[in-house]
Amino acid sequence: MSNTLRCGVALSWVLLCTGAYAQPQNLTVISFGGATKQAQEQAYFQPFNQSGAARVVAGEYNGELSKIKAMVDVGKTSWDVVEVESPELLRGCDEGLFEPLDLARFGDPAQYVPGTLTECGVATYVWSMVMAFAPQKLAKAPQSWADFWNLKDFPGKRGLRKSAKYTLEIALLADGVAPAQLYQVLNTPEGVTRAFAKLDQIKPYIQWWEAGAQPPQWLVAGDVVMSAAYNGRIAMAQKEGMQLSILWPQSLYDPEYWAVVKGSPNKALAEAFILFASQPQAQKVFSENIPYGPVHRQALPLLPEAVQRQLPTFEANLKGARAVDAGFWVDHGEELEQRFNAWAAR
């Protein structure tokens, strides 16, 4: 077998370059479940199992760092790889909850979307929080988050994620803040007050969701007339024949990351899994199963144009969108979530 073959072209070479394992062992990989996990099964978990490198034991959680912190604090780490949102990755890395990664294993950084290779995590996909609606149930299509607040022309309940994160940004966008100025405004006491005041205007009409599967279900049932939603969940519903539409302008996009829990006894194998999940062909399969954007630059051209158009990283969909500022939520997330929960409970 030629040593000139590039590491990562096929799974066998990923394993050769990261260290082969004579006996398959368990590798616990925790993600957010639902349609995303189903796509991960097809693209990553099953192929990695078939390689004989390990047996992926797939689990689910809601992204809370408290479970990870509890494991690390007592020195009994039972999870190996976890999917984390960008603020939690930064916070967990700062708090020593994740293992520093050997980024040299992942190849040329120029082959990845900027910001997707970090000290403690490698991005697995890019997703967007979008406005979704059922066009057949509205007299006209909404054009912006301002229409989300327009109760006269769009009567009915609205769906929002029960969290300060994303909801405060959406409120400011609805109030006329330009995407480029979003976090500059939100980073002031006046900006936060402005966001909550905007939410006050439609509070009786908000139906709060906590699981990504809820918005498409509610929209189809007519429980809400429009909703903030994960773009992939809506795309999967469309694939199943549900008549739903996505409004891409003013969407909020963010990478999700793979991280290795501090103290994992399987760090080398965990990095081998992350490397495999970062290969263009594997990411192509993932994006074919759920329309989240690949982070390896060579993956997008492998996809049909019709699929590319459903992805947050498609050029037209990025126009008018705004990246979530992970650093802002690391600095202010706890206080804002507390204020949000107190406000929502009133």
C-alpha positions in Angstrom: 0.0 0.0 0.0 1.6 3.3 -1.1 2.6 5.7 1.6 2.0 8.5 -0.9 -1.8 8.1 -0.6 -3.2 11.1 1.3 -4.5 10.6 4.8 -8.3 10.7 4.9 -9.2 9.8 1.3 -10.9 6.7 2.6 -11.8 5.4 6.0 -9.0 2.8 5.9 -6.5 5.7 5.4 -8.1 7.7 8.2 -7.5 4.8 10.5 -4.0 4.2 9.1 -3.0 7.8 9.8 -4.6 8.0 13.3 -3.8 4.6 14.5 -5.5 1.2 13.9 -7.3 -0.7 16.5 -7.0 -4.5 16.7 -10.2 -5.0 18.7 -13.3 -2.9 18.1 -14.2 -0.9 21.2 -17.1 1.3 22.3 -16.9 5.0 21.4 -19.7 7.0 23.0 -20.8 9.8 20.8 -23.5 12.2 22.2 -25.4 14.5 19.9 -28.8 16.4 19.9 -30.9 13.6 18.5 -33.8 13.9 16.1 -33.3 14.3 12.3 -29.7 15.4 12.9 -28.8 12.2 14.6 -30.5 10.2 11.9 -28.3 11.9 9.3 -25.2 11.3 11.6 -26.1 7.6 11.7 -26.0 7.4 7.9 -23.0 9.6 7.3 -20.7 8.9 10.3 -21.8 6.3 12.9 -22.7 3.3 10.7 -19.7 3.7 8.3 -17.3 4.1 11.3 -18.8 0.9 12.8 -18.4 -0.9 9.5 -14.7 -0.1 9.5 -14.1 -2.2 12.5 -12.4 0.6 14.3 -15.0 0.9 17.0 -18.6 0.5 17.8 -20.3 3.9 18.1 -22.6 4.0 21.1 -24.8 7.0 20.1 -26.6 9.0 22.8 -28.6 12.2 23.1 -28.6 15.3 25.3 -29.9 18.9 25.2 -26.5 20.6 25.0 -26.2 21.4 28.7 -22.6 21.6 30.0 -23.6 20.6 33.5 -23.6 16.9 32.7 -20.2 17.1 31.2 -18.9 19.2 34.1 -20.2 16.6 36.6 -18.3 13.8 34.9 -15.1 15.8 34.7 -15.3 17.0 38.3 -15.5 13.5 39.7 -13.0 12.1 37.2 -15.4 9.5 35.7 -15.9 10.4 32.0 -18.3 8.1 30.3 -18.8 10.2 27.2 -16.1 10.4 24.5 -17.3 12.8 21.8 -20.0 15.4 22.2 -21.7 17.7 19.8 -21.8 21.2 21.2 -22.9 24.6 20.1 -20.3 27.3 19.6 -20.7 29.2 22.9 -20.7 26.0 24.9 -17.5 25.0 23.1 -15.8 28.2 24.0 -17.0 28.1 27.6 -16.2 24.4 28.1 -12.7 24.9 26.6 -12.0 27.7 29.0 -13.3 25.7 31.9 -11.2 22.6 31.0 -14.1 20.4 30.2 -12.8 19.4 26.7 -9.5 17.9 25.6 -7.2 20.1 23.4 -7.1 18.5 20.0 -4.1 17.7 17.8 -5.3 19.9 14.9 -2.3 18.8 12.7 -4.2 15.5 12.3 -7.0 17.2 10.4 -5.0 18.4 7.4 -4.7 21.8 5.7 -6.8 24.4 7.6 -7.5 26.2 4.3 -9.7 23.2 3.3 -12.1 24.1 6.1 -14.6 27.0 6.5 -12.8 29.7 8.6 -13.4 29.3 12.3 -14.3 25.6 12.1 -11.0 24.3 13.5 -10.5 25.4 17.1 -8.4 24.4 20.0 -11.1 22.1 21.5 -13.4 21.4 18.7 -13.8 20.7 15.0 -17.1 21.9 13.4 -19.3 19.2 12.0 -21.9 21.4 10.1 -23.3 24.9 9.9 -27.0 25.4 10.6 -29.4 28.4 10.5 -32.2 29.6 12.7 -34.7 30.8 10.1 -38.4 31.9 9.9 -40.6 29.1 8.7 -44.3 29.3 7.7 -47.0 27.3 5.9 -47.7 29.5 2.8 -51.1 27.9 2.1 -52.4 29.1 5.5 -51.4 32.8 5.0 -52.9 35.4 2.8 -49.4 36.5 1.8 -45.8 35.5 2.6 -43.9 37.2 5.4 -40.8 39.1 4.2 -38.9 39.8 7.5 -39.0 39.4 11.2 -40.9 42.6 11.3 -43.8 40.7 9.7 -43.5 38.1 12.6 -44.6 41.0 14.8 -47.4 42.1 12.5 -50.4 40.7 14.2 -52.9 42.6 12.0 -51.8 41.1 8.6 -50.6 37.7 10.1 -53.0 36.9 13.0 -52.3 33.8 15.1 -49.7 32.2 17.3 -46.0 32.5 16.7 -43.4 29.9 17.6 -40.1 30.9 19.3 -37.4 28.9 21.0 -37.6 29.2 24.7 -34.3 30.8 25.2 -32.7 34.2 25.3 -30.2 33.1 22.7 -31.6 33.7 19.2 -34.9 35.1 20.6 -33.3 38.4 21.6 -31.5 38.7 18.3 -34.8 38.0 16.4 -36.6 40.7 18.5 -33.9 43.3 17.6 -34.0 42.4 13.9 -37.8 42.8 14.0 -37.3 46.2 15.6 -35.2 47.4 12.7 -31.6 46.7 13.9 -29.3 45.9 10.9 -27.7 42.4 11.1 -24.3 44.0 11.0 -25.1 46.0 14.1 -26.9 43.3 16.0 -24.4 42.4 18.7 -23.2 46.0 19.1 -26.8 46.9 20.1 -27.4 43.8 22.2 -24.1 44.4 24.1 -25.7 47.4 25.8 -28.2 47.5 28.7 -30.4 49.7 26.4 -30.3 47.1 23.6 -31.3 44.3 26.0 -34.2 46.3 27.3 -35.2 47.1 23.8 -35.3 43.4 22.9 -37.5 42.5 25.8 -39.8 45.5 25.1 -40.2 44.2 21.6 -41.0 40.7 22.9 -43.6 42.2 25.2 -45.6 43.3 22.1 -46.4 39.7 21.1 -45.9 37.8 24.3 -49.5 36.6 24.5 -49.2 35.2 21.0 -45.9 33.3 21.5 -45.9 29.5 21.7 -42.5 28.5 23.1 -40.7 25.5 21.7 -37.8 23.5 23.2 -37.4 20.7 20.8 -36.4 21.2 17.1 -39.2 18.9 16.0 -41.9 21.1 17.4 -42.0 24.0 14.9 -42.8 21.9 11.7 -45.4 19.9 13.7 -47.1 23.1 14.9 -47.0 24.8 11.5 -48.6 21.8 9.8 -51.2 21.5 12.5 -52.0 25.2 12.3 -51.1 25.7 16.0 -48.8 28.6 14.9 -48.8 30.6 11.7 -45.0 31.1 11.6 -42.1 30.1 13.7 -38.4 30.4 14.3 -37.0 27.0 13.4 -33.8 25.1 12.6 -33.5 25.1 8.8 -32.7 21.4 8.7 -35.9 20.4 10.5 -38.0 22.4 8.1 -36.2 20.9 5.1 -36.8 17.4 6.4 -40.5 18.2 6.8 -40.5 19.5 3.2 -38.9 16.3 2.1 -41.7 14.4 3.7 -44.3 16.4 1.7 -45.2 19.1 4.2 -46.0 22.4 2.6 -43.6 24.7 4.5 -41.4 27.6 3.4 -38.2 29.2 4.7 -37.4 32.8 4.8 -33.5 33.1 4.5 -32.9 36.8 4.9 -32.2 37.8 8.5 -31.5 34.2 9.4 -28.9 33.4 12.1 -26.2 30.9 11.3 -23.8 29.0 13.5 -21.5 26.0 13.4 -21.9 22.9 15.6 -18.8 21.3 16.8 -17.4 17.9 17.8 -15.4 18.0 21.1 -13.7 15.3 23.2 -14.7 15.2 26.8 -11.8 15.8 29.2 -10.6 12.5 30.7 -11.9 10.4 27.9 -9.9 7.1 27.8 -10.4 7.0 24.1 -9.0 10.3 23.0 -7.0 9.0 20.0 -10.0 7.0 18.8 -12.3 10.0 19.3 -10.0 12.1 17.1 -10.0 9.4 14.5 -13.8 9.5 14.5 -13.9 13.3 14.2 -11.3 13.1 11.4 -13.5 10.6 9.5 -16.6 12.8 10.1 -14.7 15.8 8.6 -14.0 14.1 5.3 -15.7 15.5 2.2 -17.5 12.3 1.2 -18.8 11.7 4.7 -20.0 15.4 4.9 -21.6 15.0 1.5 -23.7 12.1 2.8 -24.6 14.1 5.9 -25.8 17.1 3.9 -27.8 14.8 1.6 -29.7 13.4 4.6 -30.3 16.8 6.3 -29.7 20.2 4.8 -27.0 21.6 7.1 -23.9 23.1 5.5 -20.7 21.1 5.3 -17.5 22.6 6.7 -15.0 21.0 4.4 -14.7 23.1 1.3 -14.5 20.0 -1.0 -17.9 18.7 0.2 -20.2 21.4 -1.3 -19.2 20.8 -5.0 -20.0 17.1 -4.5 -23.7 17.9 -3.9 -26.4 18.5 -6.5 -27.3 22.1 -7.0 -30.8 21.5 -5.7 -29.3 20.3 -2.4 -26.8 23.1 -2.2 -29.7 25.6 -2.4 -31.1 24.2 0.8 -27.9 24.8 2.7 -27.1 27.7 5.0 -23.6 28.0 3.4 -25.1 28.4 -0.1 -24.1 31.9 -1.2 -27.6 33.2 -1.8 -28.8 32.0 1.6 -25.9 33.8 3.4 -26.9 37.1 1.8 -28.6 39.1 4.6 -27.9 36.4 7.2 -25.9 37.0 10.4 -23.4 34.8 12.2 -24.2 34.1 15.8 -21.6 35.8 18.1 -20.4 32.9 20.3 -18.2 35.1 22.3 -21.1 37.4 23.2 -23.1 34.4 24.6 -20.1 33.2 26.5 -19.8 36.6 28.2 -23.5 37.3 28.7 -25.4 34.1 28.2 -25.9 33.1 31.9 -27.3 36.5 33.0 -29.5 36.9 29.9 -30.9 33.4 30.2 -31.8 34.1 33.8 -33.5 37.4 32.9 -35.3 35.7 30.0 -36.6 32.9 32.2 -37.9 35.4 34.8 -39.5 37.4 32.0 -41.1 34.3 30.4 -42.5 33.1 33.7 -44.3 36.4 34.4 
